Amino acid sequence: MLELETLLAFGLGAGLMALAPVVAAVAGKDSKITGAVSGTGRSITKQGLKIGLVVANKTSSAVKGISRGLAEVGESFTDVLAEAKADLAQPGKAAK
């Protein structure tokens, strides 16, 4: 459902966020590299999540549209079936 690029972006961002505490322990909590790793990881993860949410929303809308269409087809079929049964129930009507 989600595209490969989205999953990769999310995974890379999440990996950088998970790596941030290790970098902070090695380089120091207030170092530039710690801030860069943490900020970049957060940004990439957020972008991946936003893309995933958009894709999920569009997919959900499409599925709902298809579902409504199928429900209408089902209703139409039920109506035609009821008419066919009514026609057969009338004496003197041949199957056409």
ZIRADA-V868049 format. One record per backbone hydrogen bond with DSSP energy under -1.0 kcal/mol. CO is the residue of the C=O (numbers start at 1). NH is the residue of the N-H. E is the energy in kcal/mol with one decimal. If there is no record, write none. Layout:
BEGIN
co	nh	e
CO	NH	E
CO	NH	E
END
This chain:
BEGIN
co	nh	e
3	7	-2.0
4	8	-2.7
5	9	-2.6
6	10	-2.6
7	11	-2.7
8	12	-3.0
9	13	-2.6
10	14	-2.8
11	15	-2.4
12	16	-2.4
13	17	-2.3
14	18	-2.3
15	19	-1.8
16	20	-1.2
19	23	-2.4
20	24	-2.6
21	25	-2.0
22	26	-2.0
23	27	-3.4
24	28	-1.5
28	31	-1.4
31	35	-1.8
32	36	-2.5
33	37	-2.7
34	38	-2.4
35	39	-2.8
36	40	-2.7
37	41	-2.4
38	42	-2.3
39	43	-2.5
40	44	-2.8
41	45	-2.3
42	46	-2.5
43	47	-2.3
44	48	-2.5
45	49	-2.4
46	50	-2.5
47	51	-2.5
48	52	-2.3
49	53	-2.5
50	54	-2.3
51	55	-2.6
52	56	-2.6
53	57	-2.4
54	58	-2.6
55	59	-2.6
56	60	-2.5
57	61	-2.4
58	62	-2.3
59	63	-2.5
60	64	-2.4
61	65	-2.2
62	66	-2.4
63	67	-2.5
64	68	-2.5
65	69	-2.3
66	70	-2.6
67	71	-2.1
68	72	-2.2
69	73	-2.2
70	74	-2.5
71	75	-2.3
72	76	-2.6
73	77	-2.6
74	78	-2.3
75	79	-2.4
76	80	-2.5
77	81	-2.7
78	82	-2.4
79	83	-2.3
80	84	-2.5
81	85	-2.4
82	86	-2.3
83	87	-2.6
84	88	-2.2
85	89	-1.7
90	93	-1.4
END
